[in-house]
Amino acid sequence: MVFVNYPAFVLHDLSEKTLANLFWKQLEWVEPESYVADGRDCLTFVSRNAALFETVHQRLAAAIVG
């Protein structure tokens, strides 16, 4: 499934639990290091690399504040 074709897809929407479950199963199967999608309401970033995730999180948080 190509999740980037769903601009309203977000992982934190509990009403989309089935779609989120499919997303996590696909990530387990494909095993990418990272996934990024710019959706209609938010940016989604997922990474197996904890250091990369923390760096992205810090930079995005600083951009919002600054």
N, CA, C and O atoms as a Tripos MOL2 file, in Angstrom:
@<TRIPOS>MOLECULE
protein
  264   263    66     0     0
PROTEIN
NO_CHARGES

@<TRIPOS>ATOM
      1 N           0.8500   -1.1730    0.0000 N.3       1 MET1
      2 CA          0.0000    0.0000    0.0000 C.3       1 MET1
      3 C           0.8920    1.2310    0.0000 C.2       1 MET1
      4 O           1.9420    1.2460    0.6430 O.2       1 MET1
      5 N           0.4800    2.2410   -0.7080 N.am      2 VAL2
      6 CA          1.2410    3.4840   -0.7810 C.3       2 VAL2
      7 C           0.5470    4.5100    0.1100 C.2       2 VAL2
      8 O          -0.4510    5.1140   -0.2830 O.2       2 VAL2
      9 N           1.0810    4.6970    1.3010 N.am      3 PHE3
     10 CA          0.4320    5.5580    2.2850 C.3       3 PHE3
     11 C           0.5610    7.0370    1.9600 C.2       3 PHE3
     12 O          -0.2680    7.8360    2.3940 O.2       3 PHE3
     13 N           1.5810    7.4130    1.2070 N.am      4 VAL4
     14 CA          1.7320    8.8270    0.8700 C.3       4 VAL4
     15 C           0.6380    9.3150   -0.0730 C.2       4 VAL4
     16 O           0.5050   10.5200   -0.2890 O.2       4 VAL4
     17 N          -0.1410    8.4050   -0.6340 N.am      5 ASN5
     18 CA         -1.2670    8.8050   -1.4770 C.3       5 ASN5
     19 C          -2.5170    9.1240   -0.6620 C.2       5 ASN5
     20 O          -3.5530    9.4740   -1.2270 O.2       5 ASN5
     21 N          -2.4280    9.0060    0.6500 N.am      6 TYR6
     22 CA         -3.5240    9.3460    1.5480 C.3       6 TYR6
     23 C          -3.1290   10.6050    2.3130 C.2       6 TYR6
     24 O          -2.5570   10.4960    3.3980 O.2       6 TYR6
     25 N          -3.4120   11.7890    1.7900 N.am      7 PRO7
     26 CA         -2.9390   13.0160    2.4360 C.3       7 PRO7
     27 C          -3.4910   13.2270    3.8460 C.2       7 PRO7
     28 O          -2.9050   13.9810    4.6220 O.2       7 PRO7
     29 N          -4.6010   12.5790    4.1930 N.am      8 ALA8
     30 CA         -5.1710   12.7450    5.5270 C.3       8 ALA8
     31 C          -4.6890   11.6760    6.5100 C.2       8 ALA8
     32 O          -5.0690   11.7070    7.6800 O.2       8 ALA8
     33 N          -3.8550   10.7260    6.0530 N.am      9 PHE9
     34 CA         -3.3870    9.6520    6.9160 C.3       9 PHE9
     35 C          -2.4260   10.1890    7.9720 C.2       9 PHE9
     36 O          -1.4290   10.8360    7.6520 O.2       9 PHE9
     37 N          -2.7430    9.9120    9.2250 N.am     10 VAL10
     38 CA         -1.8690   10.2610   10.3450 C.3      10 VAL10
     39 C          -1.8630    9.0900   11.3210 C.2      10 VAL10
     40 O          -2.8800    8.4180   11.4950 O.2      10 VAL10
     41 N          -0.7410    8.8490   11.9440 N.am     11 LEU11
     42 CA         -0.6270    7.7110   12.8570 C.3      11 LEU11
     43 C          -1.3320    7.9450   14.1840 C.2      11 LEU11
     44 O          -1.6830    6.9860   14.8720 O.2      11 LEU11
     45 N          -1.5450    9.1910   14.5520 N.am     12 HIS12
     46 CA         -2.1420    9.4790   15.8530 C.3      12 HIS12
     47 C          -3.6780    9.5310   15.8360 C.2      12 HIS12
     48 O          -4.2920    9.7800   16.8730 O.2      12 HIS12
     49 N          -4.2980    9.3030   14.6840 N.am     13 ASP13
     50 CA         -5.7560    9.3120   14.5930 C.3      13 ASP13
     51 C          -6.2950    7.9190   14.9340 C.2      13 ASP13
     52 O          -6.1640    6.9880   14.1390 O.2      13 ASP13
     53 N          -6.8850    7.7850   16.0900 N.am     14 LEU14
     54 CA         -7.3650    6.4810   16.5500 C.3      14 LEU14
     55 C          -8.5000    5.9290   15.6900 C.2      14 LEU14
     56 O          -8.7290    4.7190   15.6840 O.2      14 LEU14
     57 N          -9.2080    6.7840   14.9690 N.am     15 SER15
     58 CA        -10.2740    6.2900   14.0940 C.3      15 SER15
     59 C          -9.6920    5.5930   12.8660 C.2      15 SER15
     60 O         -10.4060    4.8660   12.1760 O.2      15 SER15
     61 N          -8.4120    5.8020   12.5860 N.am     16 GLU16
     62 CA         -7.7380    5.1700   11.4550 C.3      16 GLU16
     63 C          -6.8460    4.0160   11.9190 C.2      16 GLU16
     64 O          -5.8100    3.7430   11.3130 O.2      16 GLU16
     65 N          -7.2510    3.3490   12.9840 N.am     17 LYS17
     66 CA         -6.4280    2.2950   13.5700 C.3      17 LYS17
     67 C          -6.1200    1.1700   12.5820 C.2      17 LYS17
     68 O          -4.9970    0.6650   12.5560 O.2      17 LYS17
     69 N          -7.0890    0.7760   11.7800 N.am     18 THR18
     70 CA         -6.8740   -0.3000   10.8150 C.3      18 THR18
     71 C          -5.8080    0.0920    9.8060 C.2      18 THR18
     72 O          -4.9230   -0.7060    9.4960 O.2      18 THR18
     73 N          -5.8850    1.3070    9.2930 N.am     19 LEU19
     74 CA         -4.8880    1.7890    8.3380 C.3      19 LEU19
     75 C          -3.5230    1.9130    9.0080 C.2      19 LEU19
     76 O          -2.5040    1.5930    8.3950 O.2      19 LEU19
     77 N          -3.4910    2.3660   10.2350 N.am     20 ALA20
     78 CA         -2.2290    2.4670   10.9770 C.3      20 ALA20
     79 C          -1.6300    1.0800   11.2000 C.2      20 ALA20
     80 O          -0.4150    0.9120   11.0930 O.2      20 ALA20
     81 N          -2.4490    0.0990   11.5020 N.am     21 ASN21
     82 CA         -1.9540   -1.2700   11.6760 C.3      21 ASN21
     83 C          -1.3410   -1.7940   10.3770 C.2      21 ASN21
     84 O          -0.3010   -2.4510   10.4040 O.2      21 ASN21
     85 N          -1.9790   -1.5060    9.2450 N.am     22 LEU22
     86 CA         -1.4200   -1.9000    7.9540 C.3      22 LEU22
     87 C          -0.0820   -1.1990    7.7100 C.2      22 LEU22
     88 O           0.8550   -1.7970    7.1810 O.2      22 LEU22
     89 N          -0.0070    0.0700    8.0980 N.am     23 PHE23
     90 CA          1.2310    0.8230    7.9510 C.3      23 PHE23
     91 C           2.3710    0.1530    8.7190 C.2      23 PHE23
     92 O           3.4460   -0.0720    8.1630 O.2      23 PHE23
     93 N           2.1350   -0.1670   10.0070 N.am     24 TRP24
     94 CA          3.1890   -0.7710   10.8210 C.3      24 TRP24
     95 C           3.5780   -2.1550   10.3120 C.2      24 TRP24
     96 O           4.7540   -2.5150   10.3530 O.2      24 TRP24
     97 N           2.6080   -2.9390    9.8330 N.am     25 LYS25
     98 CA          2.9210   -4.2610    9.2720 C.3      25 LYS25
     99 C           3.7840   -4.1220    8.0180 C.2      25 LYS25
    100 O           4.7290   -4.8860    7.8190 O.2      25 LYS25
    101 N           3.4540   -3.1480    7.1790 N.am     26 GLN26
    102 CA          4.2340   -2.9410    5.9660 C.3      26 GLN26
    103 C           5.6510   -2.4850    6.3140 C.2      26 GLN26
    104 O           6.6100   -2.9210    5.6770 O.2      26 GLN26
    105 N           5.7980   -1.6210    7.3060 N.am     27 LEU27
    106 CA          7.1370   -1.1980    7.7020 C.3      27 LEU27
    107 C           7.9480   -2.3660    8.2520 C.2      27 LEU27
    108 O           9.1490   -2.4480    7.9970 O.2      27 LEU27
    109 N           7.3320   -3.2540    8.9850 N.am     28 GLU28
    110 CA          8.0330   -4.4490    9.4630 C.3      28 GLU28
    111 C           8.5010   -5.3070    8.2940 C.2      28 GLU28
    112 O           9.5920   -5.8740    8.3360 O.2      28 GLU28
    113 N           7.6790   -5.4040    7.2540 N.am     29 TRP29
    114 CA          8.0030   -6.2360    6.0980 C.3      29 TRP29
    115 C           9.1010   -5.6010    5.2420 C.2      29 TRP29
    116 O          10.0520   -6.2800    4.8550 O.2      29 TRP29
    117 N           8.9780   -4.3090    4.9450 N.am     30 VAL30
    118 CA          9.9150   -3.6160    4.0590 C.3      30 VAL30
    119 C          11.2200   -3.2740    4.7690 C.2      30 VAL30
    120 O          12.2820   -3.2700    4.1460 O.2      30 VAL30
    121 N          11.1510   -2.9880    6.0580 N.am     31 GLU31
    122 CA         12.2960   -2.6340    6.9030 C.3      31 GLU31
    123 C          13.0880   -1.4210    6.4200 C.2      31 GLU31
    124 O          14.3140   -1.4840    6.3330 O.2      31 GLU31
    125 N          12.4090   -0.3210    6.1060 N.am     32 PRO32
    126 CA         13.1620    0.8800    5.7380 C.3      32 PRO32
    127 C          13.7990    1.4870    6.9830 C.2      32 PRO32
    128 O          13.3420    1.2460    8.1000 O.2      32 PRO32
    129 N          14.8490    2.2690    6.7890 N.am     33 GLU33
    130 CA         15.4120    2.9750    7.9500 C.3      33 GLU33
    131 C          14.4550    4.0680    8.3950 C.2      33 GLU33
    132 O          14.2410    4.2740    9.5890 O.2      33 GLU33
    133 N          13.8750    4.7730    7.4120 N.am     34 SER34
    134 CA         13.0080    5.9080    7.7480 C.3      34 SER34
    135 C          11.8580    6.0140    6.7610 C.2      34 SER34
    136 O          11.9120    5.4860    5.6500 O.2      34 SER34
    137 N          10.8260    6.7040    7.1930 N.am     35 TYR35
    138 CA          9.6560    6.9940    6.3650 C.3      35 TYR35
    139 C           9.2860    8.4410    6.6490 C.2      35 TYR35
    140 O           9.2320    8.8590    7.8060 O.2      35 TYR35
    141 N           9.0330    9.2000    5.6000 N.am     36 VAL36
    142 CA          8.6000   10.5830    5.7720 C.3      36 VAL36
    143 C           7.4820   10.8690    4.7810 C.2      36 VAL36
    144 O           7.5500   10.4750    3.6170 O.2      36 VAL36
    145 N           6.4510   11.5620    5.2580 N.am     37 ALA37
    146 CA          5.3400   11.9500    4.3990 C.3      37 ALA37
    147 C           4.8120   13.3050    4.8710 C.2      37 ALA37
    148 O           4.6350   13.5310    6.0680 O.2      37 ALA37
    149 N           4.5700   14.1810    3.9380 N.am     38 ASP38
    150 CA          4.0130   15.4970    4.2360 C.3      38 ASP38
    151 C           2.5250   15.4340    3.9340 C.2      38 ASP38
    152 O           2.0970   15.6120    2.7940 O.2      38 ASP38
    153 N           1.7480   15.1800    4.9720 N.am     39 GLY39
    154 CA          0.3120   15.0290    4.8030 C.3      39 GLY39
    155 C          -0.4240   16.3510    4.8270 C.2      39 GLY39
    156 O           0.1800   17.4150    4.9670 O.2      39 GLY39
    157 N          -1.7120   16.2710    4.6910 N.am     40 ARG40
    158 CA         -2.5510   17.4640    4.6810 C.3      40 ARG40
    159 C          -2.4780   18.2170    6.0010 C.2      40 ARG40
    160 O          -2.4580   19.4470    6.0180 O.2      40 ARG40
    161 N          -2.4370   17.4730    7.1160 N.am     41 ASP41
    162 CA         -2.4840   18.1060    8.4260 C.3      41 ASP41
    163 C          -1.1640   18.1050    9.1820 C.2      41 ASP41
    164 O          -0.9830   18.8950   10.1080 O.2      41 ASP41
    165 N          -0.2410   17.2300    8.8020 N.am     42 CYS42
    166 CA          1.0120   17.1620    9.5530 C.3      42 CYS42
    167 C           2.0820   16.4090    8.7760 C.2      42 CYS42
    168 O           1.8040   15.7200    7.7950 O.2      42 CYS42
    169 N           3.3060   16.5630    9.2440 N.am     43 LEU43
    170 CA          4.4430   15.8200    8.7150 C.3      43 LEU43
    171 C           4.5710   14.5410    9.5260 C.2      43 LEU43
    172 O           4.5170   14.5770   10.7550 O.2      43 LEU43
    173 N           4.7380   13.4230    8.8540 N.am     44 THR44
    174 CA          4.9450   12.1510    9.5430 C.3      44 THR44
    175 C           6.3740   11.7080    9.2970 C.2      44 THR44
    176 O           6.8180   11.6160    8.1520 O.2      44 THR44
    177 N           7.0910   11.4360   10.3750 N.am     45 PHE45
    178 CA          8.4580   10.9410   10.2710 C.3      45 PHE45
    179 C           8.6180    9.7820   11.2380 C.2      45 PHE45
    180 O           8.3640    9.9170   12.4350 O.2      45 PHE45
    181 N           9.0450    8.6350   10.7060 N.am     46 VAL46
    182 CA          9.2710    7.4270   11.4920 C.3      46 VAL46
    183 C          10.6640    6.9340   11.1260 C.2      46 VAL46
    184 O          11.0390    6.9460    9.9530 O.2      46 VAL46
    185 N          11.4360    6.4990   12.1240 N.am     47 SER47
    186 CA         12.7740    6.0030   11.8290 C.3      47 SER47
    187 C          13.1840    4.9230   12.8090 C.2      47 SER47
    188 O          12.8460    4.9790   13.9910 O.2      47 SER47
    189 N          13.9180    3.9350   12.3080 N.am     48 ARG48
    190 CA         14.5190    2.9120   13.1590 C.3      48 ARG48
    191 C          15.7750    3.4640   13.8290 C.2      48 ARG48
    192 O          16.2410    2.9180   14.8300 O.2      48 ARG48
    193 N          16.3150    4.5330   13.2820 N.am     49 ASN49
    194 CA         17.5400    5.1420   13.7570 C.3      49 ASN49
    195 C          17.1840    6.1740   14.8250 C.2      49 ASN49
    196 O          16.7500    7.2810   14.5070 O.2      49 ASN49
    197 N          17.3680    5.8090   16.0810 N.am     50 ALA50
    198 CA         16.9680    6.6770   17.1930 C.3      50 ALA50
    199 C          17.7040    8.0160   17.1690 C.2      50 ALA50
    200 O          17.1060    9.0520   17.4590 O.2      50 ALA50
    201 N          18.9900    8.0080   16.8270 N.am     51 ALA51
    202 CA         19.7570    9.2540   16.7800 C.3      51 ALA51
    203 C          19.2280   10.1760   15.6850 C.2      51 ALA51
    204 O          19.0950   11.3810   15.8980 O.2      51 ALA51
    205 N          18.9260    9.6180   14.5230 N.am     52 LEU52
    206 CA         18.3650   10.4060   13.4360 C.3      52 LEU52
    207 C          17.0070   10.9650   13.8250 C.2      52 LEU52
    208 O          16.7230   12.1400   13.5880 O.2      52 LEU52
    209 N          16.1650   10.1260   14.4240 N.am     53 PHE53
    210 CA         14.8400   10.5830   14.8420 C.3      53 PHE53
    211 C          14.9600   11.7490   15.8200 C.2      53 PHE53
    212 O          14.2440   12.7410   15.6880 O.2      53 PHE53
    213 N          15.8520   11.6390   16.7920 N.am     54 GLU54
    214 CA         16.0210   12.6970   17.7930 C.3      54 GLU54
    215 C          16.5270   13.9800   17.1460 C.2      54 GLU54
    216 O          16.0820   15.0710   17.5050 O.2      54 GLU54
    217 N          17.4490   13.8620   16.1990 N.am     55 THR55
    218 CA         17.9590   15.0480   15.5020 C.3      55 THR55
    219 C          16.8460   15.7440   14.7220 C.2      55 THR55
    220 O          16.7030   16.9640   14.7980 O.2      55 THR55
    221 N          16.0650   14.9760   13.9790 N.am     56 VAL56
    222 CA         14.9510   15.5460   13.2170 C.3      56 VAL56
    223 C          13.9400   16.1920   14.1620 C.2      56 VAL56
    224 O          13.4620   17.2970   13.9080 O.2      56 VAL56
    225 N          13.6240   15.5060   15.2370 N.am     57 HIS57
    226 CA         12.6730   16.0480   16.2100 C.3      57 HIS57
    227 C          13.1630   17.3820   16.7790 C.2      57 HIS57
    228 O          12.3950   18.3410   16.8580 O.2      57 HIS57
    229 N          14.4290   17.4470   17.1720 N.am     58 GLN58
    230 CA         14.9940   18.6800   17.7270 C.3      58 GLN58
    231 C          14.9780   19.8110   16.7090 C.2      58 GLN58
    232 O          14.6320   20.9430   17.0460 O.2      58 GLN58
    233 N          15.3470   19.5140   15.4680 N.am     59 ARG59
    234 CA         15.3920   20.5540   14.4300 C.3      59 ARG59
    235 C          13.9880   21.0750   14.1040 C.2      59 ARG59
    236 O          13.7930   22.2780   13.9320 O.2      59 ARG59
    237 N          13.0260   20.1750   14.0220 N.am     60 LEU60
    238 CA         11.6640   20.6070   13.7540 C.3      60 LEU60
    239 C          11.0930   21.4130   14.9090 C.2      60 LEU60
    240 O          10.4130   22.4160   14.6950 O.2      60 LEU60
    241 N          11.3680   20.9760   16.1320 N.am     61 ALA61
    242 CA         10.8940   21.7230   17.3070 C.3      61 ALA61
    243 C          11.5200   23.1140   17.3410 C.2      61 ALA61
    244 O          10.8370   24.0890   17.6550 O.2      61 ALA61
    245 N          12.8030   23.2180   17.0230 N.am     62 ALA62
    246 CA         13.4830   24.5160   17.0130 C.3      62 ALA62
    247 C          12.9060   25.4160   15.9120 C.2      62 ALA62
    248 O          12.7830   26.6260   16.1020 O.2      62 ALA62
    249 N          12.5590   24.8350   14.7780 N.am     63 ALA63
    250 CA         11.9960   25.6190   13.6740 C.3      63 ALA63
    251 C          10.6220   26.1750   14.0330 C.2      63 ALA63
    252 O          10.2680   27.2780   13.6150 O.2      63 ALA63
    253 N           9.8540   25.4210   14.8000 N.am     64 ILE64
    254 CA          8.5240   25.8600   15.2170 C.3      64 ILE64
    255 C           8.6450   27.0020   16.2260 C.2      64 ILE64
    256 O           7.9170   27.9910   16.1410 O.2      64 ILE64
    257 N           9.5620   26.8610   17.1760 N.am     65 VAL65
    258 CA          9.7560   27.8710   18.2240 C.3      65 VAL65
    259 C          10.4410   29.1020   17.6540 C.2      65 VAL65
    260 O          10.0590   30.2300   17.9640 O.2      65 VAL65
    261 N          11.4530   28.8880   16.8220 N.am     66 GLY66
    262 CA         12.2850   29.9790   16.3350 C.3      66 GLY66
    263 C          11.6720   30.6910   15.1990 C.2      66 GLY66
    264 O          12.2560   31.6400   14.6770 O.2      66 GLY66
@<TRIPOS>BOND
     1     1     2 1
     2     2     3 1
     3     3     4 2
     4     3     5 am
     5     5     6 1
     6     6     7 1
     7     7     8 2
     8     7     9 am
     9     9    10 1
    10    10    11 1
    11    11    12 2
    12    11    13 am
    13    13    14 1
    14    14    15 1
    15    15    16 2
    16    15    17 am
    17    17    18 1
    18    18    19 1
    19    19    20 2
    20    19    21 am
    21    21    22 1
    22    22    23 1
    23    23    24 2
    24    23    25 am
    25    25    26 1
    26    26    27 1
    27    27    28 2
    28    27    29 am
    29    29    30 1
    30    30    31 1
    31    31    32 2
    32    31    33 am
    33    33    34 1
    34    34    35 1
    35    35    36 2
    36    35    37 am
    37    37    38 1
    38    38    39 1
    39    39    40 2
    40    39    41 am
    41    41    42 1
    42    42    43 1
    43    43    44 2
    44    43    45 am
    45    45    46 1
    46    46    47 1
    47    47    48 2
    48    47    49 am
    49    49    50 1
    50    50    51 1
    51    51    52 2
    52    51    53 am
    53    53    54 1
    54    54    55 1
    55    55    56 2
    56    55    57 am
    57    57    58 1
    58    58    59 1
    59    59    60 2
    60    59    61 am
    61    61    62 1
    62    62    63 1
    63    63    64 2
    64    63    65 am
    65    65    66 1
    66    66    67 1
    67    67    68 2
    68    67    69 am
    69    69    70 1
    70    70    71 1
    71    71    72 2
    72    71    73 am
    73    73    74 1
    74    74    75 1
    75    75    76 2
    76    75    77 am
    77    77    78 1
    78    78    79 1
    79    79    80 2
    80    79    81 am
    81    81    82 1
    82    82    83 1
    83    83    84 2
    84    83    85 am
    85    85    86 1
    86    86    87 1
    87    87    88 2
    88    87    89 am
    89    89    90 1
    90    90    91 1
    91    91    92 2
    92    91    93 am
    93    93    94 1
    94    94    95 1
    95    95    96 2
    96    95    97 am
    97    97    98 1
    98    98    99 1
    99    99   100 2
   100    99   101 am
   101   101   102 1
   102   102   103 1
   103   103   104 2
   104   103   105 am
   105   105   106 1
   106   106   107 1
   107   107   108 2
   108   107   109 am
   109   109   110 1
   110   110   111 1
   111   111   112 2
   112   111   113 am
   113   113   114 1
   114   114   115 1
   115   115   116 2
   116   115   117 am
   117   117   118 1
   118   118   119 1
   119   119   120 2
   120   119   121 am
   121   121   122 1
   122   122   123 1
   123   123   124 2
   124   123   125 am
   125   125   126 1
   126   126   127 1
   127   127   128 2
   128   127   129 am
   129   129   130 1
   130   130   131 1
   131   131   132 2
   132   131   133 am
   133   133   134 1
   134   134   135 1
   135   135   136 2
   136   135   137 am
   137   137   138 1
   138   138   139 1
   139   139   140 2
   140   139   141 am
   141   141   142 1
   142   142   143 1
   143   143   144 2
   144   143   145 am
   145   145   146 1
   146   146   147 1
   147   147   148 2
   148   147   149 am
   149   149   150 1
   150   150   151 1
   151   151   152 2
   152   151   153 am
   153   153   154 1
   154   154   155 1
   155   155   156 2
   156   155   157 am
   157   157   158 1
   158   158   159 1
   159   159   160 2
   160   159   161 am
   161   161   162 1
   162   162   163 1
   163   163   164 2
   164   163   165 am
   165   165   166 1
   166   166   167 1
   167   167   168 2
   168   167   169 am
   169   169   170 1
   170   170   171 1
   171   171   172 2
   172   171   173 am
   173   173   174 1
   174   174   175 1
   175   175   176 2
   176   175   177 am
   177   177   178 1
   178   178   179 1
   179   179   180 2
   180   179   181 am
   181   181   182 1
   182   182   183 1
   183   183   184 2
   184   183   185 am
   185   185   186 1
   186   186   187 1
   187   187   188 2
   188   187   189 am
   189   189   190 1
   190   190   191 1
   191   191   192 2
   192   191   193 am
   193   193   194 1
   194   194   195 1
   195   195   196 2
   196   195   197 am
   197   197   198 1
   198   198   199 1
   199   199   200 2
   200   199   201 am
   201   201   202 1
   202   202   203 1
   203   203   204 2
   204   203   205 am
   205   205   206 1
   206   206   207 1
   207   207   208 2
   208   207   209 am
   209   209   210 1
   210   210   211 1
   211   211   212 2
   212   211   213 am
   213   213   214 1
   214   214   215 1
   215   215   216 2
   216   215   217 am
   217   217   218 1
   218   218   219 1
   219   219   220 2
   220   219   221 am
   221   221   222 1
   222   222   223 1
   223   223   224 2
   224   223   225 am
   225   225   226 1
   226   226   227 1
   227   227   228 2
   228   227   229 am
   229   229   230 1
   230   230   231 1
   231   231   232 2
   232   231   233 am
   233   233   234 1
   234   234   235 1
   235   235   236 2
   236   235   237 am
   237   237   238 1
   238   238   239 1
   239   239   240 2
   240   239   241 am
   241   241   242 1
   242   242   243 1
   243   243   244 2
   244   243   245 am
   245   245   246 1
   246   246   247 1
   247   247   248 2
   248   247   249 am
   249   249   250 1
   250   250   251 1
   251   251   252 2
   252   251   253 am
   253   253   254 1
   254   254   255 1
   255   255   256 2
   256   255   257 am
   257   257   258 1
   258   258   259 1
   259   259   260 2
   260   259   261 am
   261   261   262 1
   262   262   263 1
   263   263   264 2
@<TRIPOS>SUBSTRUCTURE
     1 MET1         2 RESIDUE 1 A MET
     2 VAL2         6 RESIDUE 1 A VAL
     3 PHE3        10 RESIDUE 1 A PHE
     4 VAL4        14 RESIDUE 1 A VAL
     5 ASN5        18 RESIDUE 1 A ASN
     6 TYR6        22 RESIDUE 1 A TYR
     7 PRO7        26 RESIDUE 1 A PRO
     8 ALA8        30 RESIDUE 1 A ALA
     9 PHE9        34 RESIDUE 1 A PHE
    10 VAL10       38 RESIDUE 1 A VAL
    11 LEU11       42 RESIDUE 1 A LEU
    12 HIS12       46 RESIDUE 1 A HIS
    13 ASP13       50 RESIDUE 1 A ASP
    14 LEU14       54 RESIDUE 1 A LEU
    15 SER15       58 RESIDUE 1 A SER
    16 GLU16       62 RESIDUE 1 A GLU
    17 LYS17       66 RESIDUE 1 A LYS
    18 THR18       70 RESIDUE 1 A THR
    19 LEU19       74 RESIDUE 1 A LEU
    20 ALA20       78 RESIDUE 1 A ALA
    21 ASN21       82 RESIDUE 1 A ASN
    22 LEU22       86 RESIDUE 1 A LEU
    23 PHE23       90 RESIDUE 1 A PHE
    24 TRP24       94 RESIDUE 1 A TRP
    25 LYS25       98 RESIDUE 1 A LYS
    26 GLN26      102 RESIDUE 1 A GLN
    27 LEU27      106 RESIDUE 1 A LEU
    28 GLU28      110 RESIDUE 1 A GLU
    29 TRP29      114 RESIDUE 1 A TRP
    30 VAL30      118 RESIDUE 1 A VAL
    31 GLU31      122 RESIDUE 1 A GLU
    32 PRO32      126 RESIDUE 1 A PRO
    33 GLU33      130 RESIDUE 1 A GLU
    34 SER34      134 RESIDUE 1 A SER
    35 TYR35      138 RESIDUE 1 A TYR
    36 VAL36      142 RESIDUE 1 A VAL
    37 ALA37      146 RESIDUE 1 A ALA
    38 ASP38      150 RESIDUE 1 A ASP
    39 GLY39      154 RESIDUE 1 A GLY
    40 ARG40      158 RESIDUE 1 A ARG
    41 ASP41      162 RESIDUE 1 A ASP
    42 CYS42      166 RESIDUE 1 A CYS
    43 LEU43      170 RESIDUE 1 A LEU
    44 THR44      174 RESIDUE 1 A THR
    45 PHE45      178 RESIDUE 1 A PHE
    46 VAL46      182 RESIDUE 1 A VAL
    47 SER47      186 RESIDUE 1 A SER
    48 ARG48      190 RESIDUE 1 A ARG
    49 ASN49      194 RESIDUE 1 A ASN
    50 ALA50      198 RESIDUE 1 A ALA
    51 ALA51      202 RESIDUE 1 A ALA
    52 LEU52      206 RESIDUE 1 A LEU
    53 PHE53      210 RESIDUE 1 A PHE
    54 GLU54      214 RESIDUE 1 A GLU
    55 THR55      218 RESIDUE 1 A THR
    56 VAL56      222 RESIDUE 1 A VAL
    57 HIS57      226 RESIDUE 1 A HIS
    58 GLN58      230 RESIDUE 1 A GLN
    59 ARG59      234 RESIDUE 1 A ARG
    60 LEU60      238 RESIDUE 1 A LEU
    61 ALA61      242 RESIDUE 1 A ALA
    62 ALA62      246 RESIDUE 1 A ALA
    63 ALA63      250 RESIDUE 1 A ALA
    64 ILE64      254 RESIDUE 1 A ILE
    65 VAL65      258 RESIDUE 1 A VAL
    66 GLY66      262 RESIDUE 1 A GLY
